[in-house]
Amino acid sequence: MRLGFRISLTLLVSLAVVLSVGILLLYGLPTVQRRIEEHARKVTLAQAAATADAITSGRGGGWRAMLGGSGTPGSSGQLLQRTLNLYARPGETRVIVVNRRGKILASEGEADFRAERPLIQAAADGKRSFRQSGGYDVAVAPIFYREKLAGGVILATGGFENTFYRIFMRSSLEAALISLIASGGVALLLATVMGRRVERLALGARSIADGDLSYRLVPDHGDELGELARAFNEMADRLEGSFEELKRGERNLRTILDNLNEGVLAAAADGSILFANRAARRVVGSDSGSVPDLWEEFDLREAIARCVGSRERIEAMVQDGRIFMRVNVVHLTSGSADHGGALVVMQDLSEGRRLEVNQQRFIANAAHTLKTPITTIVGAAELLLSGDDEDPAVRRRLLKHIFNESNKMQQLSDTLLRMARTGFEASRPELREIDLRQAAASALSQMSPLAERMGVGLSLTGDADPALADGERLEHSLLILLQNAIKHSSRGDVVTLRLRGRSVSVEDEGEGISERDLPHVFERFYRGSGKAEGFGLGLSICKENVEAMGGGIEISSERGCGTTVTLTLLSP
C-alpha cells in the first residue's frame, strides 16, 4: 500500500509540473517570440539608420562623391569599407550601400545574403522598410546628404532573435526537466512521509475492524492528518467505551438470565439453538446444538417453526411424569432479511403443583384428623351432659377421651403455629455462641418420656465445638428430628445424637425412607408414599430453621437400614 501511494503521489506531482510547463510553452512562448521579433525589427532598423548616418558624417567627402557616382573607388572606397566593417559583424550581418541610381557601391559582411532587385530599388528610392527573407532580418534605411536623398542602406542580419529563441527554448526545457526531477524527488520524499502516516491510519482502521479497539495513533503534526489522527483516537475511545458498555450489559443480562428459574431459549426457524440459559440447558441438554424432541404431547421444534412463520404466540402446558411445565413461544424479530427466530420460555410448575397437591392432602388430612377428636369430644360431652350414668368410672373414661382428643387437636394447632412462625414473615434469628453438647443433652432430656413410652433408647456421643445458633430454633429442630426418629423406630432400637465439631446428627435404626421419597422429604406437606403419621411439616420446618441460622441440613437413608439427619452450624 505504501509503495502504491508513493508512486501515485509522485506521478501526480510530476503530472502537475508537466502540465504547468506545457501551459507555459503553449501560451507563454508565442508571446515571448512576438516580443523578440518586434525588438529585432526595431534593432535592425536602428542599426541600418545608424549605418546610413555614419556614411554621410565626418570625413565622408569621398563617400559623397561615390554616392553621386563621380568619385573613384580608391581611397573613398577604402574608407567606406572600413566604415561598413564596423557595422557588419563577421558571419552574422551583411551591409549593402546603394546610390540613387540603384548601383551597389559597397557590400560588406560574411552573411550569405543576396539582395534582390526589388529590394535594391527600394533602397535607391529611399524607402524605410523591414522584412524577413531567406532566414535573415532585412532593414532598409535611406541615406540623406544635406537633406537630399543620396541612396540607401540594406542591412541583413542573421536573425539573432531565432538564436535567442532557441536558447530560450533550450533553457526552458532544461529548467522544466530540472523542475520535473526536483519535483519528483520532493514528491517521493513527501509521499514517503505521507505514506507512513496514512499507513498508520490504515493500520488503525484495520485494527478496529478486526476488533482491537485499544489501538491509538500518535498525532505527530498539527496538519490535517494530525487532526485526522486525533479524531480517529476520539472515535476509537467512544467505540471502546460503547463496546465495553455493551459487553457489561451483555454480561449482566447473561447473569440475570442464568439465575432465572425459568428456562430461556432462543432458536432459529430450523431449530438450531442460538442461546440457552442454565435452566434451559438442564431441560434440553447442555451439549445439544438443536432443540430435541422433549415431549410426546407437544412438538417444540414444530411450534418454533410455526411461530417464526406466522409470528403467532404459542402457549402450552406440558406434563411428563412428575414434571409439569408451562411453555411460551414468542417470535423474535431479526435485523436481517430472514424471518428471525423464536424465544422459548419454559416455566417449571412442578414444585408449585406438588405443593398444591400436598396442601390439598394436608387440608384433607387435617380435616380428617380434626373430625375424629371433635366427634369423640362431642359424643363424650353429650353423655356427660345427659347425666344418665352417674358411674364415676364411666365419667372418668369419658373425660379421659375428651382429654386425649384435645391433646391431638393441640398438637395440630402447635404444628400450624410452628409452620406460620418459620414462614416467609418469620423474624430474623438471634445468633449467639452456644454449647452444642448442652443443647443436645437438653433435647434428649425433653424427649425421654416419649422414648420410654415407645421402648426406644437414647444415646449422646461425640465431642462438639462452640457454634453460632438461635437457641430456640436449634432446640425446636432437634426435638422434631428426635420425635421423628423415635416414632419411626421399633421397640428396643436406639436413637443416637452424634456430635462432630459444629455438626450434630440424629441417627435411628427404623425402617428408613424409600429412594422415591427421599428427594422430597423437605417439601411442605409431603408425607411420603408409605403409611406415615403427622402432617408432613416437621422436616420442612427443621430445614427452614437451620438455613435461617446460616447452616445446612443433610439426610441419608436406605430402606430397612435407618435414617441419619445431620445439622451443620456456623462457627462463632
N, C-alpha and C positions, 0 to 999 in steps of 0.2 A: 504494500500500500504506500509506503514511504517513497520508494523508487518511482512509482507511477505518479505520485503527487509532485515530486521534483521535476520529472520530465514535463508534466503538464504545465506547471508554473513557468519553467524555463522557456518552453515553446510559446507560451502566452506572452511573456515579456519580449521575447525575440520578435514575435509577430508584430507586437505593438511598435517596436523600434523600426522594423522593416516598413510598416505602414507609414510611420512618421517620415522616414527618409523618402519613400515613394511619393508621398504628398509634397514634400519639399522639391523633389526633382520634377514632378509633374507641373506644379504651379509656380514654384519659385524660379527655376532656371530660365524659362522663357522670358520672364520679366528682366532677369539679370542680363540675358542675351540682348534684349532690346535696348537696355540702357548702355551696354558696352558698345553696340553698333552705333547708337546715337553719339556717344562720346568719341568713337573712332571717326565718325563723319566730321565732327567739329574739329578734332585734332588734325585730320588730314587737310581740311580746308584751310585751317590756320597755318599749317606748315607750308602749303602751296602759296598762300598770300605772303608769308614771310620770305619765301624764296624769291617771289616777284619783287618785293621791296628791296631785297639785298642786291638784285641785279641792277637796279636803277639808282642805287645810293652810292655815295662816296666817290670812289675813283672810277666810276663807270663810264668815262667818256668813250673809250674804245668799244665798250659794250653797246653804247647808244649807236655808234656807227654801224656795228654789226646788225643791230635790230633794224636800223634803217636800210640795211642792205648795201652800204657803201664802205664799211670797214673791211679790213683784211684779217684773215684768220691767224695772224701772228701773235703778237703779244696780247691783243684783246681776247683772242680765243683761249689763251692760256689762263688769263685772269678769270674769264667766265668759267673755265673748267674747275679752277680751284674753288671758286665760289659755290659751284654746284656740288663739289665733293663734300663741302661742309654739311649739306642737307641730304645727301644720298648715302644712307648707311649701307655698308657692304652687305650684299646678299639679301637685303630686305626692301630697298627702295630704288626707284629709277626716276630721275628728273629730266624732263624734255622741255627745251625752250623753243618757242615758235614765234616767228615775226609776223607782221601784219599780213604778209602775202602767203602765209602757211608753210613757210620754209623752216625746217628743223635746223636751228642754229647750233644746238648742243644737246647731247644726251649722255647723262652720267648715271652710274649705279649698276650693280650686279644683278638686279632683279630681272628675270626673264619676262619682260613685258614689252609688247609691241603695240604702239598706238595706231589705231585705225584712222582712216582718212576723215570720217565724220568727227572724231574726237579732236584731230589736229585742226580741222576747220573751225570747230567750236572755240578752241584756244586762240586761233588767229582772230576770230571775231570778238574776242574779249568777254566771252560768257563765263560766268561763275557757276560751276556745277559739281555734283558729286555722284558717282556711280560705282558699281562693283562689276568688274569684268575680268574673266579668266582667273578668279580667285584672288584678285587684288582690289584694294580700295583706291579708286582713282578720283583725284580732285583737280579741277581746272580753275586757275585764277588769272585775271588779266594783269598785264604789265602797263603801267602808266608812266609817261615821262612828260613833265610839265603839263600835267592834266590832260595829256593826249594819249590815246591808246597806241601802244607800241608793239603789242603782241600778247603772248600768253605763256603760262607755265602749266605743264601737265606733270602731276606728281602721283606716282603709282607706288603704294606701299604694300608689303606682303600680307596684309590682313592680321595685324597684331592682336586684334580682338578675338580672332579664331584661336590664336595661340593661347591667349589669356583664358578664353572659354574652355579650351581643352585642359589647361592647367587647373582651372576651377572645377571642371568636371572630375578630373582625376583626384583632386584634393577632397572633393565632396564624397566620392566613392570610398576613398581611403578612410575619411572620417566616419562614413557610415559603417564600414567594415569594423573599424576600431570600436565604434559605439555598440555594434552588434555583439562583438566578442566581450566587451566590457559588461554590457547589459546582461549577456548570457551568464557570465561569471557571477555578477551580482544576483541575478535571478536564481542561479543554482545555490548560492550561499543562503539567500533568503528562503528558497524552497526547502533547504536542509533544516534551517531553524524552524520555519513554519511547519514543515513536515513532522518534526519531532513533537511539536506542541499539539498539532492536530492528531498525531498518532496517540498521544496520551489521552486526548479527549475521546478518541475512538475506543481505546482500551478501557477507559472508564465506562463508556456506554455499553461495551460488550460485557464487562464485569457485572454491571447492574442487570443486564438482560439475562446473564447466567445465574443471578440470584445473590451475588456478592454485593450487598448494599453498604459495606463498610469501606469501599474504595473511595478515596478522596484525591483531588488534584491540588497541585501547588500553584497558585496564581503568581507566576514569576514576573509578570509585566503588568503595566496598567493600561494596556491597549484593549481592543475589542475581544481578543482571545482570552486575556486575563479576566475581563468581565464575564465572558462565557464560562470560564473555569469556576469563578465564584458562584455564578448562577447554577452551574452543574452541581457544585457542592451543596448549595442550599436545597436543590431538588433532591439530591441523594439523602440529605438529612431528613427532609419531610417524608420521603418514601420509606426510609428506615424506621422513622417513628410510626408511620401508618402501618407498616407491616408488623412491627413489634406490638402495636395495639391490637391488630387483627389476630396475631398469634396468642396474645394474652386472652383475648376474647374467646378464641377457639379452645384454648386450654381450659378456661373457666367453664365454657359450655360443655366440653367433654367431661370435665369433672362432675358437673351438675348431672349430666345425663347418666354417667356411670354410677352415680349414687342414688338414682331413682329406683324405686321398687318396681315400677312399670318397665317392661321391655320396649325399647325404642329401636326401630329398624328402618333403614332407608334402602329401597331396592329399585332396580331398573325394571323396565317392562318385561325383559326376558327372565326375570327372577334372580339376577345376579345381585349380591349384597353389596351396597355402597358404604353403609355404616351400620354398626350394631353396638349398642352399649352392653355393659356387663350382664344385665338381666336378660337382654335378648339373646346374647351368646349362650347363656345357660339353657335357653329353650331350643335354639336352632343348632347348637353345637359350636364350639369355639373354632374348629377348623373348617367349617362349612363356608364355601365361596358362593353358594347359591341357596335360595330358600328351599328347604327339604319338604317332603310330604309329611306333615306333622300329625294331622288328624284325619280320621276317616270321614267324619261328617262335614268337614269344611276344608276345601282346597284353597290353601293360601296363595299358591302361585297363580291359580286361575283368577282369584279375587284381585290380585295385584295387576294382572294384565287387563282385567275388565275396568278397574279403577283408572288406569292410565289411559285406556282407550276412550272411555265415556266421561271421565272426570267426576264420577259419582262417588259419594261417601258410602262405604260399606261397613256395617257393624254386625257382629255375630257373637253369640255365646257358645263357647266350646267346652265340652266336658270329656275328659279322658281318664277314666278310673276315679281316683281321688282328686284329680286336678280339675278345677273349674276356672275358666278364663274368659274375659271379655276382650275381643279383638276388634280394633278400629283401623280401617284402611282409608287413607286420605291422599288425594292427588298432590304431587309436588311439581311445581312449575319450574321448568328449566330455561336458562337464558339462551340455549341454542335452538336450532330449528326442529329438534326432535320433540316427542310428546312428553318429555320429563320422566318422572318416576313416581313412586308411591311411598308414603310414610305409614309404617305399621306400628301401632301402639298396642302392646299386649299387657293387660292388667290381670294379675293373678288374684282371683277372688276365692281361692281355695281356703285360706285361713279364715276369712270372713264367713264363708259358707259353713266351715266346720264349727266356728264359734257360734254361728246362728243355730246350727243343729244341736250343739251341746247346750246352748241356752234353753232351747225348747225342751231338750231332755231334762235339763236341770229343773225347769219350771214344772214339768210333769212329775219328776221325782219328788220335788219339794211339795207339790200339791198332794201327791200320794202319801208322802211322809207325814204331812200335817193332818191329812184326813183320818189316819188311823188313831193317833193320840187324841185328836179332838173328839172323834166318835166315842173312844173309851172314856174320856173325861166327861162328856155329856151324859153317857149312859150311867156312869157311876154317880154323877151328881143327881140324876133323876131318882135313882134308887135311894140315895141318902135323903133327898127331899121328901120322898113319899113316906118315909118313916115306917114302912110296913114291917121291916125286920129290925128289931132292936138288939139283935145279937151283936155284942161288941166285936167278936171275931170277924163277922161279915163286914161291919163298918170299917174295921181296921184294914181288911183286904181291899175294900173299895177305895179307901183313902190312899193305900199304897199304889193302886193302879193310877189314881189321879196324880200322885207324886212322880211316879216313873215316867208317865207320858208327858208330864210337864217338863221333866228334865230333858226329854228328847226335843221338845219344842224350844227349850232354852239353848240347847246345843246348836240347833238350826239357826236360831237368832244370833248367837255368838259368831257362827261361821259367816253369816251375811254381813255382820258388822266388821269382821276382820277383812273381808273382801272389800268393803267400802273404804276401810282405813288404809289399805295398801293399794288403792286405785290411783288414778291419774291426779286426783286432787289431794293426795296424801301429803302431810308435812314432811319437810326435809329431815333426815335422820340426824340425831345429835351424836356425833362420833367422839369417842374418848378412848383412852387406853384402858383395856380391861384384862383381867386374869382369865384366860380362856379355860383353864382347868377348873377354876372355881365356878364359871358359868356352866360348864358341862356337868359338874357334880350337882349343882342346883337343879338342873333339868332332870337328871336321873332321880333325884330325891322326890320331885313332884310326880314322876311317872311310876314310882314304886308301887303305890296301891293298885294301879291298873295292871302292872306286870304280875303282882302277886295273885290277883284275881284270875288272870289268864294263865297262870302257871309258867311264866316266861322269866328267865333270869336276866339280870342287867349287869354289865361289866364296864369299867372305865380303865383304859390303859394308855400308855404313851406319855410323852412329855410335850408341853406346849410353851410357846414363846408369847410375849406380850403382843397384842393386836389392837387395831382400831376398830370399834364397832359401836352400834347403838345397843345398849344392854337389853332393852325391852324387845327390839326386833330380833336380836340374836336368840334370846330365850324363847320367843314365840316360834321361831323357825326350828329350834332344836326340839321343842315339845311336839310340833307337827310331825317331824321325822321319826321321833321315838314312838309316838302314838301309832303311826302307820306301820312301823316295824313290828310293834307288839301285836297289833291286830292281824297282821299277815304271818305271824309266827305260830307254830304249834306248841302245845304244852310240852315243856321240857327243853325247848330251844333257848338260846341265849342271844340277847341283843347287846352288841358291843359298841361303846363310844371310844374311838381310837383317835388319839391326839398326835399330830406330827407338826411341830413348829407352829405356824399360824393356820393350820388346817385341822378340821375335826370331821371324822367320818362316822356315819351311823350304819352299822353292818348287822344284817339279820340273816336267819337261816330258813326263811319262809319259802313259799312256792315260786317267788321270782316274778318277773314281768316278761311277757312274750316279746319276740322280736318285732312283731307288728305294732304293738302298743308303745314300745319304748320311745320312739321319736316324738310321741305326742303327750307324754306324761306331764309336761309342764304347761299344757294348754288348759285354760279355764274350762271347767265343767266336763273335762274329759275323764271318764271313769273306766275306760278300757273295755275290751271285748269280753272279759271274764265276769264272774259273779263278784262284784265289788260293792262295798258299803260306802257310805259318805256321799258327798255332793260333787266330787271332782275338783275341789278348790284348794286343797292343802298344799300340794307341791307348787301350784301356781303362785300362791301367797308366799311360800317359802322362797321361791326364785326372785320375786319382786323385792322381798325384804333384803336379801343378800346383795342383789345388784344395786339397790338404792344405797347400800353402805360401801359400794365400790368393789365388792368382792365377786367371787364366781362360784357356781354350783355345777357339779358333775354327778352323773348317775351311771352306774354299770349294773347290769342284771342279766341273769340267764335263767331260763325256765327250769324250776326244780332245784336251783343252786343258791337262792337267796339274792338279796339286793344290797348294794352299797351306794350311799349318797354322801358326797364329800363337799364341805363348805370351806372355801379359802378366803381369808380376810386380809385387809391391808396391814402393812407394818406401821407402827407409830412413828 
